[in-house]
Amino acid sequence: AQRQETIAIAQQQETNTTVLTTITDIIAANPVSGEPWRFLHVTDGAAGGTGAFENPLGDVTGATAIAATAGNDVIYVNAGDLTGLDGFTIPANVQVLSSGVPQVLCASIVGVIPLPGSGTGTLPLLNCATVTAGGLTGVVAMGNNTTLSGFEIRTTGANENGVIARNTENPTIDRNQITTTGDAARGIFFRADSATLQNATISGNRITTAVTDAYGVFTYASGSSALYTL
């Protein structure tokens, strides 16, 4: 049997006339859009893959290339063999979650549900190719309404950042371990250039820097920029 890319939830209902019990399967749906949550699976060290549970992709970049931006897609990453994964840019309205920390999603009808297999304690490692977004170099670049949760991120070069968010809205950076060793590096870099970066959420991250001119969390605004709710 093949597992589907959605989550089915068993719901039991009991009525006290003749004690009739009905069990139905409900597909976990995004309460905002009403559409089913869709999962793209990634395992470090996997070869090829389609993103299905039984056939995961071997890098997050493969998942971001096919993720839809309607708000229902979750890229779910397993630590695998810890050989290390390339950096990536998260498309708007997409969540990139790892199984290393406990993860939950809100679903219509049933409320908050835990993601199967999450909470292993082993964080997927991001330490390979970097990305460039808006002239900034980093391991992960956030888009609007995106989440990055449960990764170990390492950078070694000068001016290389762990996570960058430039002129974006509603980025969430949650429970990651970020280490930089290069000059002028930043663990998390928020930047607004004659634009607005707003409603950024930083929660439960551990950031380590190795040189005196590096920063854990750095915010920068220029021109008519504004930074809100960091």
C-alpha positions as CSV (number, residue, x, y, z in Angstrom):
1,A,0.0,0.0,0.0
2,Q,1.2,3.5,-0.8
3,R,1.0,6.3,1.7
4,Q,-0.7,9.4,0.4
5,E,0.8,12.9,0.5
6,T,-2.0,14.0,2.8
7,I,-2.8,13.0,6.4
8,A,-5.9,10.9,7.2
9,I,-7.3,11.3,10.7
10,A,-9.5,8.6,12.2
11,Q,-12.5,10.2,14.0
12,Q,-14.8,8.2,16.2
13,Q,-18.3,9.4,17.1
14,E,-20.6,7.8,19.6
15,T,-24.4,8.2,20.1
16,N,-26.3,6.9,23.2
17,T,-29.5,5.5,21.7
18,T,-28.4,2.0,20.9
19,V,-24.7,2.9,21.4
20,L,-23.9,3.3,17.8
21,T,-20.3,4.0,16.9
22,T,-19.2,5.4,13.6
23,I,-15.5,5.7,12.6
24,T,-14.6,7.8,9.6
25,D,-11.3,9.0,8.0
26,I,-10.9,12.7,7.6
27,I,-8.2,14.3,5.5
28,A,-6.3,16.9,7.4
29,A,-7.1,20.2,5.8
30,N,-5.6,23.7,6.1
31,P,-8.2,25.6,8.2
32,V,-7.4,28.8,6.3
33,S,-7.8,27.5,2.7
34,G,-10.0,24.5,3.4
35,E,-7.7,22.4,1.1
36,P,-5.8,19.3,2.3
37,W,-2.3,19.8,3.6
38,R,0.2,18.4,1.1
39,F,3.6,17.0,2.2
40,L,6.8,16.8,0.2
41,H,9.2,14.4,1.9
42,V,13.0,14.9,1.9
43,T,15.7,12.6,3.4
44,D,19.3,13.5,3.5
45,G,21.2,11.0,1.5
46,A,18.2,9.7,-0.5
47,A,18.8,9.2,-4.3
48,G,16.3,10.6,-6.8
49,G,12.8,10.5,-5.4
50,T,9.5,12.1,-6.0
51,G,8.7,13.6,-2.6
52,A,6.4,10.8,-1.6
53,F,6.9,9.2,1.8
54,E,8.1,5.9,0.3
55,N,10.3,7.8,-2.3
56,P,11.7,11.0,-0.7
57,L,13.7,13.6,-2.4
58,G,17.4,13.8,-1.6
59,D,17.6,17.6,-1.2
60,V,15.3,20.4,-0.1
61,T,16.0,22.2,-3.4
62,G,14.1,19.5,-5.2
63,A,11.1,20.1,-3.0
64,T,11.1,23.9,-3.3
65,A,11.2,23.6,-7.1
66,I,7.8,21.8,-7.1
67,A,6.1,23.3,-4.0
68,A,2.9,25.2,-4.7
69,T,2.4,28.6,-3.1
70,A,-1.3,28.4,-2.3
71,G,-0.4,27.9,1.4
72,N,-1.0,24.2,1.8
73,D,2.4,22.7,1.1
74,V,4.8,21.4,3.8
75,I,8.3,20.3,3.0
76,Y,9.0,17.7,5.7
77,V,12.7,16.9,6.1
78,N,14.3,13.9,7.8
79,A,18.0,14.0,9.0
80,G,18.9,10.8,7.1
81,D,22.6,10.1,6.9
82,L,23.6,13.7,7.9
83,T,26.0,14.1,4.9
84,G,24.6,17.6,4.6
85,L,22.1,19.4,2.4
86,D,22.3,22.4,0.1
87,G,20.9,25.7,1.1
88,F,17.6,26.9,-0.4
89,T,15.1,29.7,-0.9
90,I,11.6,29.0,0.6
91,P,8.8,29.9,-1.8
92,A,6.0,32.1,-0.5
93,N,3.5,30.4,1.8
94,V,5.5,27.2,2.2
95,Q,6.6,25.6,5.5
96,V,9.9,23.8,5.7
97,L,9.8,21.6,8.8
98,S,12.2,18.9,10.1
99,S,11.4,15.8,12.0
100,G,14.1,16.7,14.5
101,V,11.8,18.7,16.8
102,P,8.1,18.1,17.7
103,Q,6.0,19.6,14.9
104,V,2.2,20.2,14.8
105,L,-0.2,21.6,12.3
106,C,-3.7,23.0,12.6
107,A,-6.4,21.0,10.8
108,S,-10.0,21.7,10.1
109,I,-12.5,20.0,12.4
110,V,-9.9,18.2,14.6
111,G,-7.7,21.2,15.5
112,V,-4.0,20.8,16.3
113,I,-2.4,17.5,15.2
114,P,1.2,16.2,15.7
115,L,3.2,15.3,12.6
116,P,4.0,11.6,12.5
117,G,7.7,10.9,13.2
118,S,8.6,14.3,14.5
119,G,10.6,14.9,17.7
120,T,13.5,12.6,16.9
121,G,16.1,15.0,18.4
122,T,18.3,14.8,15.3
123,L,18.3,18.0,13.2
124,P,18.9,17.8,9.5
125,L,22.2,19.5,8.6
126,L,22.4,22.4,6.1
127,N,26.1,23.0,5.3
128,C,26.6,22.8,1.6
129,A,25.8,25.2,-1.2
130,T,24.5,28.7,-0.2
131,V,21.9,30.8,-2.0
132,T,21.8,34.5,-2.9
133,A,18.7,36.6,-2.4
134,G,18.6,40.4,-2.9
135,G,22.4,40.5,-2.9
136,L,22.7,38.7,0.4
137,T,24.4,35.3,0.7
138,G,23.0,32.7,3.2
139,V,22.0,29.1,3.7
140,V,18.3,29.7,3.8
141,A,16.4,32.7,2.3
142,M,12.9,33.3,3.6
143,G,9.9,34.2,1.4
144,N,6.6,35.8,2.5
145,N,4.6,33.8,5.0
146,T,7.2,31.1,5.3
147,T,8.5,28.9,8.2
148,L,11.8,27.3,8.8
149,S,11.9,24.9,11.8
150,G,14.2,22.4,13.3
151,F,17.5,22.5,11.3
152,E,21.2,22.7,12.1
153,I,22.8,25.4,9.9
154,R,26.5,26.0,9.5
155,T,28.4,28.7,7.5
156,T,32.1,29.1,7.2
157,G,32.7,32.0,4.7
158,A,33.0,35.7,5.2
159,N,29.7,37.6,4.9
160,E,27.8,34.2,4.8
161,N,24.6,34.3,6.8
162,G,22.6,31.5,8.3
163,V,19.1,32.7,7.5
164,I,18.2,35.8,5.5
165,A,14.9,37.6,5.2
166,R,14.9,40.7,3.0
167,N,11.8,42.8,2.4
168,T,9.5,39.9,3.5
169,E,6.3,39.6,5.6
170,N,5.6,37.0,8.2
171,P,8.8,34.9,8.2
172,T,9.0,32.4,11.1
173,I,12.4,31.0,12.2
174,D,11.9,28.4,14.9
175,R,14.1,26.1,17.0
176,N,17.1,26.0,14.7
177,Q,20.8,25.7,15.7
178,I,22.9,28.2,13.7
179,T,26.7,28.4,13.7
180,T,28.8,30.9,11.7
181,T,32.6,31.0,11.7
182,G,33.4,33.6,9.0
183,D,34.1,37.3,9.3
184,A,31.0,39.7,9.2
185,A,28.7,36.7,9.2
186,R,25.2,36.8,10.8
187,G,23.2,34.0,12.2
188,I,19.9,35.6,11.2
189,F,19.9,38.7,9.0
190,F,16.7,40.8,8.6
191,R,16.9,43.6,6.0
192,A,14.5,46.1,4.6
193,D,15.5,48.4,1.7
194,S,13.0,51.2,1.0
195,A,10.4,48.5,1.8
196,T,8.9,46.8,4.8
197,L,10.0,43.7,6.7
198,Q,7.3,42.9,9.2
199,N,5.8,40.4,11.6
200,A,9.0,38.4,11.8
201,T,9.0,35.6,14.5
202,I,12.2,34.2,16.0
203,S,11.6,31.5,18.6
204,G,13.8,29.0,20.3
205,N,16.9,29.3,18.1
206,R,20.5,28.8,19.3
207,I,23.0,30.9,17.5
208,T,26.8,30.7,17.8
209,T,29.3,33.0,16.2
210,A,33.1,32.7,16.2
211,V,34.6,36.2,15.5
212,T,34.1,39.6,17.0
213,D,32.5,41.3,14.0
214,A,29.8,38.7,13.6
215,Y,26.3,38.9,14.8
216,G,23.7,36.5,16.1
217,V,20.6,38.4,15.0
218,F,21.2,41.5,12.8
219,T,18.5,43.9,11.6
220,Y,19.1,46.6,9.0
221,A,16.8,49.2,7.4
222,S,17.6,51.9,4.8
223,G,15.7,54.6,2.9
224,S,12.0,54.7,3.8
225,S,12.2,51.2,5.2
226,A,10.4,50.0,8.4
227,L,10.9,47.0,10.6
228,Y,7.9,45.7,12.6
229,T,7.3,43.1,15.3
230,L,10.7,41.4,15.4
